[in-house]
Amino acid sequence: MIQTQTKIPEPTVRRLIQIASLLKQEIAKGKSVVSSSQIGKELGVEANTIRKDINMLGGAGDASSGYHAARLAGKIEEKLGLQLKLKACIIGLGRLGEALINYPFFHTNGIDIVAAFDVNINKLETLKTDISLHPAYEMEDVIKIKNIEVAILAVPLDEVEKSMAKLLGSGIKGILNYTGAILPHRTEEGIYIRNLDITGEMNMLKVLLNNRN
Amino acid sequence: MIQTQTKIPEPTVRRLIQIASLLKQEIAKGKSVVSSSQIGKELGVEANTIRKDINMLGGAGDASSGYHAARLAGKIEEKLGLQLKLKACIIGLGRLGEALINYPFFHTNGIDIVAAFDVNINKLETLKTDISLHPAYEMEDVIKIKNIEVAILAVPLDEVEKSMAKLLGSGIKGILNYTGAILPHRTEEGIYIRNLDITGEMNMLKVLLNNRN
């Protein structure tokens, strides 16, 4: 596993991750040089903040002539350890889990989905996929045997607690939470959880639309 | 449309939204009183920050004896205008869009999905749903006629630009972006965009797992 030496504050890490995604997007469009003000505008952040963030990487190029997009993206990935490859599983094969199992995003971001679980045995028998499917009660064993590091949680809300109980003892290191439930950022077992906060984003949109009128 | 009188800073708004979701979750579990330290622990934030956030609502109860969960949730929803009902459409009926069209979350959060669009006419003819389906070229007209306020964007990455071009002239007010593309927080036309940042959350997980080892 890659080691990051730097202790970069979380808001900066968050923005650097977004900057890297944005740079890749611009590179795909054929751009090779990007300025801090362009990046700032896209992310809704002051150009000065972007320059400070990038300076924390050390030696990432000169802001005055714009940043070399590919070099800066590479520098961010290296410093933050984003090239890390992870073995993952999908928990819950409802409509969302089924959509996620074939979602190209994970593979292109170094996430290798090696198993999926559901309580419904029929579902496991009828679903067509190359990924190995297992009943939910095998979750702990399969995660241990396959050394799976990340669980992508996509069960219905009323199954979240049961799934979490199984995951806590499984040796999993991180959870990407798609369920809409708010789970703690770090469990007592040391598992890191990232909530894809759909409710939160929809509600932020409501606040913005309220204030606009 | 509901008017919010308060000018609460965005990080506070963000946390208040999360607090409201968390309170509803606790209420569903049968809890009626919740303390600031419990909330803080769940959200990974200092209890003191939580108390300050809640104080910004004015008269939301006493922290010393814990907050009355239902009353506080109601107060947050009222102050931020979260009861707002919105008419929405889904753009893109691939696996993700198809999963989203029946996702109960939207309805329970006051989001009424009244139309969906896809470039693939076959898809429109075979998909079984009560929601009215339209070819992508009808997007601007249908959004105008039905007064649709929010677009839930779920097209593949290489269709994002085309869809955005159509949406910009449609009179849409907000976009919930599920595509993985980073779009600006506000367009020049005044459309608010919220990015569901799957790449970002996965990369934050990588940084956390890197630093742990």
Interface residues (C-beta under 8 A of the other chain):
Chain A: M1 I2 Q3 T4 V13 R14 I17 Q18 A20 S21 L22 Q25 K41 E42 L43 G44 L80 G81 L82 L84 L86 G94 R95 L96 E98 A99 N102 Y103 F105 F106 N109 I111 E149 V150 K173 G174 L176 G180 A181 I182 P184 H185 R186 G190 Y192 R194 N195 L196 D197 I198 T199 G200 E201 M202 N203 M204 L205 K206 V207 L208 L209 N210 N211 R212 N213
Chain B: M1 I2 Q3 T4 V13 R14 I17 Q18 A20 S21 L22 Q25 K41 E42 L43 G44 L80 G81 L82 L84 L86 G94 R95 L96 E98 A99 N102 Y103 F105 F106 N109 I111 E149 V150 K173 G174 L176 G180 A181 I182 P184 H185 R186 G190 Y192 R194 N195 L196 D197 I198 T199 G200 E201 M202 N203 M204 L205 K206 V207 L208 L209 N210 N211 R212 N213
